[in-house]
Structure formats: structure tokens, C-alpha cells
Amino acid sequence: MSVLLEKNLQDIRNHLLEMCRLVVEMVRSAVTAFEKRDPELAEKVIAQDMRVDALDVAIDRLCLETIALKHPVASDLRFVVSTLDMIRDLERLGDQAVNIAERVPRLLALPHVFTCPVDLSEMARKALRMLEEVINAFVGRDAQKAREIKSWDDEVDRYKKLVIEKIVDCMEKNPQTTRIGVEYIVVAQNLERVADLATNIAEEIVYIVEGKVVKHEKVLPEKTEEKEKPYLFDLLERHARLVIECTERLPLALEAYFKGDKERLEEISRDIIDIEREADRLKQNIRGHLPYGIITPVDKFELFLYLKEQDAVADAAEDILKWLTFKQVAVPEVLSSKILKLLEENVKTAEFLGPLIEKSRLYIERGDEASRQDAKEIVREIRRREHENDLFSTEIKREVFALDTDFSRVYFLLQLLEYIGEISGRSENAADLMRAMIAKA
């Protein structure tokens, strides 16, 4: 191993450990702030999120530079690639901590005390233990411990189900506890998500140490060497279909939001999140089964980047859903129609990813020049649509600024437009990467 590669790997480890320690502290403090109704501690947790985001960006850049310039192989490559996924999980863990902390001032502002016989402390302790132990397993490269932690997730899921059932039952009997009960349900959901993300990290540890993908191992059938390239593109197509399925449900969710139909919004959100998780699992399998010796390290790097951008389209869908849960705002019908139209146009842009992969595969597999030209034309169409969507978004932003309303509503709508724009923006990034790959094939 070169000295420069070792230095890069050590820098990644150091930053990653700092991010791990910070996230564990945030989750632990958020739980304490919630249990003790401590607004100062809650505010400290929220402030720490900026540092987590900064570490996320720094580590992401280091990893990509290491793959592109130092060409790590074997366990070093597994470590770097897994780190790209781990930092996303850690960043989301920071978000869960912030979500829990934000409940504290909300609870203090409510007039009633929560009288329902519900205790989240046991669930919180279990989720925290999973997070703390998985970080210890990462430091000690303990794959066996990681497997054990992975098995704990079902217990946290059972806690969540039991807690929510008790809260709902109590709210039905005591309507005055509804607002407080909702805050408790949000905390329970965030604690369950902490356990899910700890499980994701445990699976990454097994992959780093043993080179084995333990997430849905039976998804992938046996492969033969001569069909490796087409097989990978089959998987990319399956992943694209899941990503597109996520985005195609978004207009229904946004329409339900504008109508104030929370029940319908929650129903659609659950469907989208389930599909996004399936796409995430398939992404892990694709990454874990990249062929050795058929695609060069640079090609692998490009494939990693493409998959990352395509997966980010589904992440954008999840970000939109998450943002819609933060605040219910009244939007004039003319403006809401335009925002819905913008979302639909962004979704249509993402739908071109499927045909793009199909045409690219035909060219790489058969050397079909017509397919290559078709792929390039699809890339141009995605770029054109992204540009038009950006112009349309700018037009809507001007109308948002012209609203005679409070700043929080303006900010909410502007950020929603940014998240919507990520769909076609990430689609364009993926398309450009695919074009670069077929240019070298």
C-alpha cells in the first residue's frame, strides 16, 4: 500500500470516528432532553447538526478522491465504499436526534401533562445501546458483534408497535392528550429509525471485514462470468424502476398535503419509504457484487458514482415527504397547482433513467451504435428538461416571494421547491455519468 493511500485512509477513519462520536452524543443528549424536558440541552443537540453535516461533506469528498486518485483494492476499497454509505446513515442519525430534540419545546408549550401510561425509556435504552455497540464493533472491526447487533432490531420494532398502540388507545379515550400523544409517537418513530440505521451500519461492518453482503443475501442468484456486465445492467434497471416508482407516487402525496388530507399523505408516504428502502437494499447488493477483473478500478468508480446519483433521486423523494411533515401551510390554489406541475415535470425527467440504462446496456453488450446514439439523445433530453424545470422553479419562487405572508411559510415553500428540483438535478448527474461510461466502452 502506498504512503499516500494509507494517509487518505487514516484521514477517512479519523473523520469517521469523530462523526460517530458526535452522532452518539447527539442521540444520547436528545433522549435525555426529551425525558427531562430540558430545552437548553435540546438546543445544543440541534446546533451540533451543522458539524455533522460538515463532516458528511468532508468525508464524502475524501472517499471520492481516494477512489479516483489512489485506486484502493480489496478490503481498502470495501472500507472506502462502505464509508460512503455509513456517513449517510450517520447524517440521518443526526437528523433523528434533531427530530427528537425539537419535540422538547413543543411539549413545553402544550397546556396539558401527558397522563397516558406510556414509557419510552426502555425503547430509548435499547436503540441507544444498538448505536453505541455498533460504533464499538466498527472500531474493533468485530463482524460477529455486528451480526449480533443486527438481530436486536426486531426487538426495537416490537417496542415501537407496542408503544404506539398504547398511545393511540389512550388518545382515543382522552382526546385532550392527542397533541402530546402525537409528539410521543414521533419520538417513538425516530427511536425505531435510530435502530434501523444502526442495523445498516452493522451490515457495513460485516462487508468491510468479511467482504460479505448480509442484507437480503438471497436477492441475488448465482452469476456466470460471461454474463457479468449484462447482469449488472439488469440490476441497475431494477434499481431505476424502484427509484422511478418512488418519484411517481410523489404528486399524489403533495396533492394530499395541499388538501390537508394527513391520513392519505401518511398512507402514500409509507408506500414510498418502503420502496425507497427496497431500492437501498438493491443498491447494497449491486455494490457488493461488482465483478473483479472485468471492470477496471476507474470504471468501478464511475459505476459507484452513477449508482449514488440514481439512488439520490429516491432520497430526494424521501426528503420531500419528510419536509411535508414539518409544517402544514395554506397555499393559494394557483400557486399549489404550479408547484404540483413542477413536481410532475421533475418526475417525468427521472423516468428517462430507465430507457437510458436499457440503451446503454445494448451498446455495451452488443456494440450497437444506434443504441449509443439513442442513449446520447436521452441524455440531451434529460439535460433539456432539467434546464426547463429550473426556469419554471425560478418563476414559482418569484411568486412565493410576492406572497403577503410570514417568513416561515415563504421559507417552507422555497425549501420544498429546492427538494423538488433535486429530482431532475440528480437525474441529470446520473445521465452525465452514464454518458461518460458509454463513451469509454
C-alpha beads as a LAMMPS data file, in Angstrom:
LAMMPS data file: protein, C-alpha beads

441 atoms
440 bonds

1 atom types
1 bond types

-500.0 500.0 xlo xhi
-500.0 500.0 ylo yhi
-500.0 500.0 zlo zhi

Masses

1 110.0

Atoms # bond

1 1 1 0.000 0.000 0.000
2 1 1 1.323 3.456 -0.921
3 1 1 2.047 6.010 1.777
4 1 1 -0.409 8.478 0.217
5 1 1 -3.201 5.889 0.145
6 1 1 -2.559 4.965 3.790
7 1 1 -2.672 8.657 4.746
8 1 1 -6.015 9.093 2.954
9 1 1 -7.452 6.004 4.625
10 1 1 -6.322 7.209 8.046
11 1 1 -7.842 10.638 7.442
12 1 1 -11.131 8.961 6.499
13 1 1 -11.015 6.803 9.658
14 1 1 -10.292 9.790 11.890
15 1 1 -13.114 11.880 10.439
16 1 1 -15.483 8.920 10.529
17 1 1 -14.751 8.206 14.189
18 1 1 -15.303 11.861 15.043
19 1 1 -18.644 11.752 13.217
20 1 1 -19.577 8.535 15.050
21 1 1 -18.777 10.007 18.469
22 1 1 -20.683 13.205 17.715
23 1 1 -23.783 11.376 16.484
24 1 1 -23.857 9.055 19.520
25 1 1 -23.582 12.100 21.799
26 1 1 -26.409 13.847 19.911
27 1 1 -28.786 10.878 20.152
28 1 1 -27.984 10.303 23.835
29 1 1 -28.451 14.006 24.644
30 1 1 -31.666 14.225 22.629
31 1 1 -33.187 11.322 24.582
32 1 1 -32.103 12.913 27.879
33 1 1 -33.502 16.300 26.830
34 1 1 -36.821 14.669 25.957
35 1 1 -37.051 12.676 29.181
36 1 1 -36.096 15.670 31.373
37 1 1 -37.843 18.337 29.248
38 1 1 -34.540 20.234 29.032
39 1 1 -34.800 22.942 26.332
40 1 1 -31.162 24.059 26.650
41 1 1 -29.849 20.549 26.061
42 1 1 -32.280 20.154 23.153
43 1 1 -30.983 23.380 21.601
44 1 1 -27.399 22.110 21.950
45 1 1 -28.327 18.942 20.045
46 1 1 -29.890 20.969 17.234
47 1 1 -26.796 23.190 16.990
48 1 1 -24.482 20.153 16.674
49 1 1 -26.208 19.074 13.467
50 1 1 -24.193 21.609 11.454
51 1 1 -20.960 19.883 12.494
52 1 1 -22.375 16.505 11.426
53 1 1 -23.284 17.935 8.026
54 1 1 -19.782 19.407 7.638
55 1 1 -18.174 16.050 8.454
56 1 1 -20.515 14.340 5.994
57 1 1 -19.318 16.612 3.183
58 1 1 -15.640 16.327 4.160
59 1 1 -15.668 12.521 4.355
60 1 1 -17.632 12.200 1.114
61 1 1 -15.029 14.294 -0.683
62 1 1 -12.141 12.323 0.836
63 1 1 -13.664 8.991 -0.176
64 1 1 -14.317 10.016 -3.760
65 1 1 -10.839 11.480 -4.111
66 1 1 -9.323 8.287 -2.703
67 1 1 -11.201 6.055 -5.161
68 1 1 -10.470 8.297 -8.133
69 1 1 -6.817 9.077 -7.462
70 1 1 -5.419 6.278 -5.271
71 1 1 -7.308 3.257 -6.708
72 1 1 -7.711 1.211 -3.499
73 1 1 -8.434 -2.511 -3.906
74 1 1 -9.795 -5.432 -1.849
75 1 1 -10.532 -4.541 1.801
76 1 1 -9.371 -0.925 1.361
77 1 1 -11.862 -0.411 -1.463
78 1 1 -14.604 -2.049 0.600
79 1 1 -13.815 0.286 3.501
80 1 1 -13.955 3.441 1.372
81 1 1 -17.134 2.471 -0.449
82 1 1 -18.848 1.362 2.758
83 1 1 -17.873 4.651 4.377
84 1 1 -19.873 6.500 1.707
85 1 1 -22.965 4.627 2.891
86 1 1 -22.093 4.876 6.580
87 1 1 -21.846 8.650 6.538
88 1 1 -25.301 8.852 5.008
89 1 1 -26.631 6.686 7.835
90 1 1 -24.744 8.765 10.407
91 1 1 -26.043 12.013 8.929
92 1 1 -29.576 10.641 9.137
93 1 1 -28.935 9.577 12.726
94 1 1 -28.068 13.198 13.443
95 1 1 -31.389 14.173 11.864
96 1 1 -33.232 11.693 14.118
97 1 1 -31.556 13.273 17.160
98 1 1 -32.633 16.733 15.985
99 1 1 -36.194 15.493 15.414
100 1 1 -36.346 14.179 18.987
101 1 1 -34.807 17.373 20.401
102 1 1 -37.329 19.533 18.536
103 1 1 -40.136 17.818 20.427
104 1 1 -38.949 19.348 23.729
105 1 1 -40.028 22.981 23.181
106 1 1 -43.217 21.715 21.544
107 1 1 -44.092 19.679 24.637
108 1 1 -43.270 22.552 26.985
109 1 1 -45.605 24.818 25.015
110 1 1 -48.562 22.461 25.371
111 1 1 -51.022 23.100 28.217
112 1 1 -51.561 19.503 29.330
113 1 1 -49.319 16.940 31.001
114 1 1 -49.109 13.551 29.295
115 1 1 -51.045 11.252 31.585
116 1 1 -51.023 8.117 29.419
117 1 1 -49.217 5.125 30.979
118 1 1 -46.506 5.044 28.289
119 1 1 -42.769 4.817 28.960
120 1 1 -40.324 5.308 26.094
121 1 1 -37.233 4.869 28.274
122 1 1 -36.781 1.140 27.626
123 1 1 -37.094 1.567 23.880
124 1 1 -34.681 4.514 24.010
125 1 1 -32.132 2.489 26.008
126 1 1 -32.294 -0.375 23.510
127 1 1 -31.884 1.891 20.487
128 1 1 -29.028 3.760 22.178
129 1 1 -27.309 0.514 23.095
130 1 1 -27.512 -0.639 19.471
131 1 1 -25.940 2.609 18.299
132 1 1 -23.175 2.614 20.911
133 1 1 -22.346 -1.063 20.412
134 1 1 -22.254 -0.786 16.637
135 1 1 -19.704 2.026 16.889
136 1 1 -17.616 -0.169 19.205
137 1 1 -17.909 -3.004 16.674
138 1 1 -16.723 -0.658 13.935
139 1 1 -13.698 0.466 15.952
140 1 1 -12.836 -3.151 16.799
141 1 1 -13.665 -4.481 13.299
142 1 1 -15.857 -7.057 15.053
143 1 1 -18.093 -8.664 12.412
144 1 1 -19.523 -11.182 14.869
145 1 1 -20.658 -8.404 17.188
146 1 1 -22.144 -6.538 14.221
147 1 1 -24.218 -9.604 13.331
148 1 1 -25.452 -9.797 16.908
149 1 1 -26.469 -6.118 16.891
150 1 1 -28.322 -6.644 13.619
151 1 1 -30.520 -9.227 15.363
152 1 1 -31.616 -6.693 18.025
153 1 1 -33.572 -4.573 15.554
154 1 1 -36.714 -6.743 15.765
155 1 1 -36.951 -6.067 19.500
156 1 1 -36.954 -2.300 18.967
157 1 1 -39.612 -2.729 16.269
158 1 1 -41.782 -4.605 18.764
159 1 1 -41.300 -1.823 21.327
160 1 1 -42.407 0.772 18.795
161 1 1 -45.521 -1.177 17.821
162 1 1 -46.497 -1.679 21.460
163 1 1 -45.847 1.943 22.439
164 1 1 -47.814 3.401 19.528
165 1 1 -50.739 1.053 20.195
166 1 1 -50.842 2.226 23.830
167 1 1 -50.632 5.906 22.849
168 1 1 -53.366 5.621 20.230
169 1 1 -55.604 3.770 22.679
170 1 1 -55.025 6.466 25.300
171 1 1 -55.705 9.299 22.829
172 1 1 -58.998 7.695 21.815
173 1 1 -60.082 7.560 25.455
174 1 1 -58.660 11.008 26.362
175 1 1 -58.892 13.383 23.350
176 1 1 -57.180 16.183 25.318
177 1 1 -53.922 14.166 25.164
178 1 1 -53.935 13.970 21.357
179 1 1 -51.407 16.724 20.651
180 1 1 -48.966 15.434 23.247
181 1 1 -49.561 11.856 22.114
182 1 1 -48.599 12.766 18.559
183 1 1 -45.260 14.138 19.817
184 1 1 -44.625 10.874 21.669
185 1 1 -45.416 8.875 18.533
186 1 1 -42.920 10.968 16.547
187 1 1 -40.230 10.240 19.156
188 1 1 -41.031 6.502 19.055
189 1 1 -40.722 6.526 15.266
190 1 1 -37.387 8.336 15.452
191 1 1 -36.049 5.870 18.024
192 1 1 -37.074 2.991 15.772
193 1 1 -35.249 4.712 12.907
194 1 1 -32.130 5.013 15.095
195 1 1 -32.190 1.223 15.462
196 1 1 -32.690 0.793 11.689
197 1 1 -29.706 2.984 10.906
198 1 1 -27.560 1.198 13.496
199 1 1 -28.510 -2.031 11.732
200 1 1 -27.383 -0.552 8.401
201 1 1 -24.003 0.305 9.936
202 1 1 -23.710 -3.226 11.371
203 1 1 -24.204 -4.623 7.863
204 1 1 -21.496 -2.305 6.543
205 1 1 -19.090 -3.597 9.201
206 1 1 -19.625 -7.189 8.088
207 1 1 -18.997 -6.117 4.489
208 1 1 -15.798 -4.240 5.397
209 1 1 -14.348 -7.081 7.493
210 1 1 -15.531 -10.163 5.577
211 1 1 -16.476 -8.836 2.150
212 1 1 -19.956 -10.363 2.553
213 1 1 -23.249 -8.617 1.853
214 1 1 -25.603 -9.713 4.640
215 1 1 -28.571 -7.562 3.643
216 1 1 -31.105 -9.701 1.790
217 1 1 -28.452 -12.160 0.682
218 1 1 -30.959 -14.258 -1.280
219 1 1 -31.972 -11.422 -3.583
220 1 1 -29.140 -12.232 -5.992
221 1 1 -28.962 -15.512 -7.943
222 1 1 -25.756 -17.203 -8.973
223 1 1 -23.794 -15.427 -11.692
224 1 1 -21.589 -16.611 -14.532
225 1 1 -18.505 -14.706 -15.625
226 1 1 -19.523 -14.359 -19.272
227 1 1 -22.793 -12.611 -18.310
228 1 1 -21.348 -10.287 -15.665
229 1 1 -21.779 -6.985 -17.496
230 1 1 -25.343 -7.518 -18.735
231 1 1 -26.256 -8.860 -15.304
232 1 1 -25.066 -5.672 -13.616
233 1 1 -27.101 -3.563 -16.007
234 1 1 -30.146 -5.728 -15.272
235 1 1 -29.714 -4.803 -11.616
236 1 1 -29.246 -1.122 -12.457
237 1 1 -32.504 -1.251 -14.424
238 1 1 -34.300 -2.870 -11.477
239 1 1 -32.904 -0.188 -9.186
240 1 1 -34.001 2.544 -11.613
241 1 1 -37.540 1.112 -11.704
242 1 1 -37.743 1.277 -7.909
243 1 1 -36.389 4.836 -7.880
244 1 1 -38.895 5.919 -10.520
245 1 1 -41.682 4.181 -8.604
246 1 1 -40.774 6.310 -5.576
247 1 1 -40.990 9.558 -7.516
248 1 1 -44.179 8.659 -9.415
249 1 1 -46.110 8.483 -6.124
250 1 1 -44.933 11.927 -5.012
251 1 1 -47.574 14.010 -6.845
252 1 1 -50.286 12.058 -5.023
253 1 1 -48.571 12.804 -1.709
254 1 1 -48.218 16.513 -2.487
255 1 1 -51.832 16.718 -3.625
256 1 1 -52.944 15.131 -0.331
257 1 1 -50.771 17.635 1.556
258 1 1 -52.303 20.652 -0.193
259 1 1 -55.775 19.269 0.595
260 1 1 -54.817 18.783 4.249
261 1 1 -55.540 15.039 3.987
262 1 1 -52.988 13.802 6.543
263 1 1 -54.257 10.231 6.553
264 1 1 -53.852 9.924 2.781
265 1 1 -50.435 11.595 2.930
266 1 1 -49.228 9.159 5.596
267 1 1 -50.501 6.190 3.590
268 1 1 -48.667 7.276 0.431
269 1 1 -45.556 8.158 2.449
270 1 1 -45.375 4.657 3.904
271 1 1 -45.532 3.177 0.398
272 1 1 -42.779 5.460 -0.895
273 1 1 -40.496 4.813 2.086
274 1 1 -40.931 1.049 1.701
275 1 1 -39.986 1.286 -1.982
276 1 1 -37.014 3.551 -1.176
277 1 1 -35.727 1.034 1.351
278 1 1 -36.034 -1.754 -1.233
279 1 1 -34.043 0.381 -3.679
280 1 1 -31.449 0.939 -0.974
281 1 1 -31.182 -2.813 -0.349
282 1 1 -30.746 -3.485 -4.058
283 1 1 -28.065 -0.787 -4.240
284 1 1 -26.151 -2.583 -1.496
285 1 1 -26.374 -5.836 -3.420
286 1 1 -25.165 -4.248 -6.652
287 1 1 -22.209 -2.726 -4.850
288 1 1 -21.345 -5.994 -3.132
289 1 1 -21.398 -7.998 -6.362
290 1 1 -19.349 -5.812 -8.673
291 1 1 -17.147 -8.061 -10.804
292 1 1 -13.426 -8.199 -10.126
293 1 1 -11.095 -8.064 -13.115
294 1 1 -13.802 -7.256 -15.675
295 1 1 -14.303 -3.600 -14.902
296 1 1 -11.221 -1.515 -14.148
297 1 1 -10.934 0.496 -10.880
298 1 1 -11.834 3.712 -12.713
299 1 1 -14.904 2.044 -14.247
300 1 1 -15.913 0.832 -10.811
301 1 1 -15.564 4.369 -9.511
302 1 1 -17.837 5.679 -12.285
303 1 1 -20.369 2.938 -11.581
304 1 1 -20.310 3.784 -7.868
305 1 1 -20.958 7.422 -8.709
306 1 1 -23.772 6.586 -11.115
307 1 1 -25.482 4.347 -8.580
308 1 1 -25.054 7.012 -5.904
309 1 1 -26.733 9.666 -8.075
310 1 1 -29.561 7.363 -9.182
311 1 1 -30.191 6.399 -5.555
312 1 1 -30.146 10.089 -4.606
313 1 1 -33.283 10.572 -6.733
314 1 1 -35.133 8.256 -4.328
315 1 1 -33.525 10.080 -1.403
316 1 1 -34.946 13.339 -2.784
317 1 1 -38.403 11.775 -2.681
318 1 1 -37.860 10.846 0.955
319 1 1 -36.624 14.373 1.727
320 1 1 -39.793 15.857 0.225
321 1 1 -42.003 13.592 2.328
322 1 1 -40.035 14.409 5.455
323 1 1 -40.294 18.156 4.765
324 1 1 -44.065 17.928 4.329
325 1 1 -44.385 16.537 7.859
326 1 1 -42.733 19.594 9.416
327 1 1 -45.431 22.180 8.776
328 1 1 -48.884 22.435 7.275
329 1 1 -49.149 25.660 5.293
330 1 1 -52.025 27.114 3.364
331 1 1 -51.090 27.677 -0.292
332 1 1 -53.207 29.602 -2.827
333 1 1 -54.725 27.225 -5.373
334 1 1 -52.997 28.860 -8.335
335 1 1 -49.600 28.509 -6.658
336 1 1 -50.204 24.956 -5.404
337 1 1 -51.171 23.916 -8.951
338 1 1 -47.880 25.269 -10.271
339 1 1 -45.844 23.520 -7.561
340 1 1 -47.650 20.258 -8.321
341 1 1 -46.966 20.758 -12.033
342 1 1 -43.273 21.373 -11.297
343 1 1 -43.112 18.131 -9.321
344 1 1 -44.771 16.201 -12.154
345 1 1 -42.254 17.591 -14.654
346 1 1 -39.352 16.603 -12.398
347 1 1 -40.798 13.100 -12.075
348 1 1 -41.083 12.825 -15.869
349 1 1 -37.398 13.732 -16.115
350 1 1 -36.428 10.925 -13.730
351 1 1 -38.457 8.442 -15.795
352 1 1 -35.890 8.735 -18.598
353 1 1 -33.313 6.895 -16.467
354 1 1 -34.899 3.527 -17.283
355 1 1 -34.621 3.876 -21.090
356 1 1 -31.137 5.356 -20.678
357 1 1 -29.862 2.234 -18.891
358 1 1 -31.556 -0.030 -21.433
359 1 1 -29.955 1.716 -24.438
360 1 1 -26.574 1.913 -22.703
361 1 1 -26.658 -1.801 -21.952
362 1 1 -27.434 -2.645 -25.593
363 1 1 -24.434 -0.621 -26.714
364 1 1 -22.041 -2.053 -24.107
365 1 1 -23.326 -5.599 -24.594
366 1 1 -23.593 -5.660 -28.402
367 1 1 -21.707 -2.633 -29.662
368 1 1 -24.964 -1.389 -31.193
369 1 1 -24.151 2.097 -32.496
370 1 1 -27.831 3.020 -32.878
371 1 1 -28.369 2.314 -29.167
372 1 1 -25.385 4.506 -28.337
373 1 1 -26.914 7.391 -30.284
374 1 1 -30.278 6.783 -28.597
375 1 1 -28.598 6.886 -25.183
376 1 1 -26.883 10.176 -26.028
377 1 1 -30.199 11.617 -27.180
378 1 1 -31.843 10.588 -23.897
379 1 1 -29.037 12.343 -22.001
380 1 1 -29.662 15.509 -24.021
381 1 1 -33.393 15.272 -23.289
382 1 1 -32.760 14.918 -19.549
383 1 1 -30.477 17.957 -19.633
384 1 1 -33.070 19.982 -21.578
385 1 1 -35.843 19.052 -19.186
386 1 1 -33.702 19.819 -16.128
387 1 1 -32.990 23.292 -17.520
388 1 1 -36.678 23.941 -18.209
389 1 1 -37.615 22.697 -14.742
390 1 1 -35.056 25.060 -13.240
391 1 1 -36.556 28.019 -15.120
392 1 1 -40.060 27.025 -14.038
393 1 1 -38.882 26.718 -10.429
394 1 1 -37.392 30.222 -10.569
395 1 1 -40.721 31.580 -11.833
396 1 1 -42.575 29.942 -8.929
397 1 1 -40.010 31.261 -6.414
398 1 1 -40.757 34.810 -7.553
399 1 1 -44.445 34.200 -6.841
400 1 1 -43.608 32.765 -3.420
401 1 1 -41.586 35.872 -2.535
402 1 1 -44.520 38.017 -3.640
403 1 1 -46.856 36.356 -1.127
404 1 1 -48.146 38.641 1.595
405 1 1 -47.373 36.183 4.374
406 1 1 -44.988 35.349 7.179
407 1 1 -41.363 34.384 6.511
408 1 1 -41.729 30.843 7.817
409 1 1 -44.279 29.998 5.104
410 1 1 -42.072 31.559 2.423
411 1 1 -39.060 29.620 3.663
412 1 1 -41.046 26.388 3.804
413 1 1 -42.200 26.719 0.193
414 1 1 -38.779 27.770 -1.102
415 1 1 -37.134 24.756 0.526
416 1 1 -39.853 22.489 -0.865
417 1 1 -39.044 23.793 -4.356
418 1 1 -35.352 23.052 -3.760
419 1 1 -36.116 19.454 -2.778
420 1 1 -38.337 19.013 -5.844
421 1 1 -35.540 20.325 -8.063
422 1 1 -33.194 17.668 -6.687
423 1 1 -35.146 15.005 -8.601
424 1 1 -34.231 16.280 -12.061
425 1 1 -30.859 17.602 -10.834
426 1 1 -29.765 14.191 -9.611
427 1 1 -31.240 12.575 -12.732
428 1 1 -29.079 14.867 -14.869
429 1 1 -25.992 13.974 -12.822
430 1 1 -26.699 10.267 -13.313
431 1 1 -27.253 10.766 -17.041
432 1 1 -23.931 12.591 -17.449
433 1 1 -22.117 9.769 -15.645
434 1 1 -23.759 7.135 -17.860
435 1 1 -22.754 9.093 -20.956
436 1 1 -19.165 9.136 -19.732
437 1 1 -19.251 5.366 -19.223
438 1 1 -20.583 4.565 -22.674
439 1 1 -18.039 6.943 -24.202
440 1 1 -15.264 4.733 -22.803
441 1 1 -16.913 1.370 -23.556

Bonds

1 1 1 2
2 1 2 3
3 1 3 4
4 1 4 5
5 1 5 6
6 1 6 7
7 1 7 8
8 1 8 9
9 1 9 10
10 1 10 11
11 1 11 12
12 1 12 13
13 1 13 14
14 1 14 15
15 1 15 16
16 1 16 17
17 1 17 18
18 1 18 19
19 1 19 20
20 1 20 21
21 1 21 22
22 1 22 23
23 1 23 24
24 1 24 25
25 1 25 26
26 1 26 27
27 1 27 28
28 1 28 29
29 1 29 30
30 1 30 31
31 1 31 32
32 1 32 33
33 1 33 34
34 1 34 35
35 1 35 36
36 1 36 37
37 1 37 38
38 1 38 39
39 1 39 40
40 1 40 41
41 1 41 42
42 1 42 43
43 1 43 44
44 1 44 45
45 1 45 46
46 1 46 47
47 1 47 48
48 1 48 49
49 1 49 50
50 1 50 51
51 1 51 52
52 1 52 53
53 1 53 54
54 1 54 55
55 1 55 56
56 1 56 57
57 1 57 58
58 1 58 59
59 1 59 60
60 1 60 61
61 1 61 62
62 1 62 63
63 1 63 64
64 1 64 65
65 1 65 66
66 1 66 67
67 1 67 68
68 1 68 69
69 1 69 70
70 1 70 71
71 1 71 72
72 1 72 73
73 1 73 74
74 1 74 75
75 1 75 76
76 1 76 77
77 1 77 78
78 1 78 79
79 1 79 80
80 1 80 81
81 1 81 82
82 1 82 83
83 1 83 84
84 1 84 85
85 1 85 86
86 1 86 87
87 1 87 88
88 1 88 89
89 1 89 90
90 1 90 91
91 1 91 92
92 1 92 93
93 1 93 94
94 1 94 95
95 1 95 96
96 1 96 97
97 1 97 98
98 1 98 99
99 1 99 100
100 1 100 101
101 1 101 102
102 1 102 103
103 1 103 104
104 1 104 105
105 1 105 106
106 1 106 107
107 1 107 108
108 1 108 109
109 1 109 110
110 1 110 111
111 1 111 112
112 1 112 113
113 1 113 114
114 1 114 115
115 1 115 116
116 1 116 117
117 1 117 118
118 1 118 119
119 1 119 120
120 1 120 121
121 1 121 122
122 1 122 123
123 1 123 124
124 1 124 125
125 1 125 126
126 1 126 127
127 1 127 128
128 1 128 129
129 1 129 130
130 1 130 131
131 1 131 132
132 1 132 133
133 1 133 134
134 1 134 135
135 1 135 136
136 1 136 137
137 1 137 138
138 1 138 139
139 1 139 140
140 1 140 141
141 1 141 142
142 1 142 143
143 1 143 144
144 1 144 145
145 1 145 146
146 1 146 147
147 1 147 148
148 1 148 149
149 1 149 150
150 1 150 151
151 1 151 152
152 1 152 153
153 1 153 154
154 1 154 155
155 1 155 156
156 1 156 157
157 1 157 158
158 1 158 159
159 1 159 160
160 1 160 161
161 1 161 162
162 1 162 163
163 1 163 164
164 1 164 165
165 1 165 166
166 1 166 167
167 1 167 168
168 1 168 169
169 1 169 170
170 1 170 171
171 1 171 172
172 1 172 173
173 1 173 174
174 1 174 175
175 1 175 176
176 1 176 177
177 1 177 178
178 1 178 179
179 1 179 180
180 1 180 181
181 1 181 182
182 1 182 183
183 1 183 184
184 1 184 185
185 1 185 186
186 1 186 187
187 1 187 188
188 1 188 189
189 1 189 190
190 1 190 191
191 1 191 192
192 1 192 193
193 1 193 194
194 1 194 195
195 1 195 196
196 1 196 197
197 1 197 198
198 1 198 199
199 1 199 200
200 1 200 201
201 1 201 202
202 1 202 203
203 1 203 204
204 1 204 205
205 1 205 206
206 1 206 207
207 1 207 208
208 1 208 209
209 1 209 210
210 1 210 211
211 1 211 212
212 1 212 213
213 1 213 214
214 1 214 215
215 1 215 216
216 1 216 217
217 1 217 218
218 1 218 219
219 1 219 220
220 1 220 221
221 1 221 222
222 1 222 223
223 1 223 224
224 1 224 225
225 1 225 226
226 1 226 227
227 1 227 228
228 1 228 229
229 1 229 230
230 1 230 231
231 1 231 232
232 1 232 233
233 1 233 234
234 1 234 235
235 1 235 236
236 1 236 237
237 1 237 238
238 1 238 239
239 1 239 240
240 1 240 241
241 1 241 242
242 1 242 243
243 1 243 244
244 1 244 245
245 1 245 246
246 1 246 247
247 1 247 248
248 1 248 249
249 1 249 250
250 1 250 251
251 1 251 252
252 1 252 253
253 1 253 254
254 1 254 255
255 1 255 256
256 1 256 257
257 1 257 258
258 1 258 259
259 1 259 260
260 1 260 261
261 1 261 262
262 1 262 263
263 1 263 264
264 1 264 265
265 1 265 266
266 1 266 267
267 1 267 268
268 1 268 269
269 1 269 270
270 1 270 271
271 1 271 272
272 1 272 273
273 1 273 274
274 1 274 275
275 1 275 276
276 1 276 277
277 1 277 278
278 1 278 279
279 1 279 280
280 1 280 281
281 1 281 282
282 1 282 283
283 1 283 284
284 1 284 285
285 1 285 286
286 1 286 287
287 1 287 288
288 1 288 289
289 1 289 290
290 1 290 291
291 1 291 292
292 1 292 293
293 1 293 294
294 1 294 295
295 1 295 296
296 1 296 297
297 1 297 298
298 1 298 299
299 1 299 300
300 1 300 301
301 1 301 302
302 1 302 303
303 1 303 304
304 1 304 305
305 1 305 306
306 1 306 307
307 1 307 308
308 1 308 309
309 1 309 310
310 1 310 311
311 1 311 312
312 1 312 313
313 1 313 314
314 1 314 315
315 1 315 316
316 1 316 317
317 1 317 318
318 1 318 319
319 1 319 320
320 1 320 321
321 1 321 322
322 1 322 323
323 1 323 324
324 1 324 325
325 1 325 326
326 1 326 327
327 1 327 328
328 1 328 329
329 1 329 330
330 1 330 331
331 1 331 332
332 1 332 333
333 1 333 334
334 1 334 335
335 1 335 336
336 1 336 337
337 1 337 338
338 1 338 339
339 1 339 340
340 1 340 341
341 1 341 342
342 1 342 343
343 1 343 344
344 1 344 345
345 1 345 346
346 1 346 347
347 1 347 348
348 1 348 349
349 1 349 350
350 1 350 351
351 1 351 352
352 1 352 353
353 1 353 354
354 1 354 355
355 1 355 356
356 1 356 357
357 1 357 358
358 1 358 359
359 1 359 360
360 1 360 361
361 1 361 362
362 1 362 363
363 1 363 364
364 1 364 365
365 1 365 366
366 1 366 367
367 1 367 368
368 1 368 369
369 1 369 370
370 1 370 371
371 1 371 372
372 1 372 373
373 1 373 374
374 1 374 375
375 1 375 376
376 1 376 377
377 1 377 378
378 1 378 379
379 1 379 380
380 1 380 381
381 1 381 382
382 1 382 383
383 1 383 384
384 1 384 385
385 1 385 386
386 1 386 387
387 1 387 388
388 1 388 389
389 1 389 390
390 1 390 391
391 1 391 392
392 1 392 393
393 1 393 394
394 1 394 395
395 1 395 396
396 1 396 397
397 1 397 398
398 1 398 399
399 1 399 400
400 1 400 401
401 1 401 402
402 1 402 403
403 1 403 404
404 1 404 405
405 1 405 406
406 1 406 407
407 1 407 408
408 1 408 409
409 1 409 410
410 1 410 411
411 1 411 412
412 1 412 413
413 1 413 414
414 1 414 415
415 1 415 416
416 1 416 417
417 1 417 418
418 1 418 419
419 1 419 420
420 1 420 421
421 1 421 422
422 1 422 423
423 1 423 424
424 1 424 425
425 1 425 426
426 1 426 427
427 1 427 428
428 1 428 429
429 1 429 430
430 1 430 431
431 1 431 432
432 1 432 433
433 1 433 434
434 1 434 435
435 1 435 436
436 1 436 437
437 1 437 438
438 1 438 439
439 1 439 440
440 1 440 441
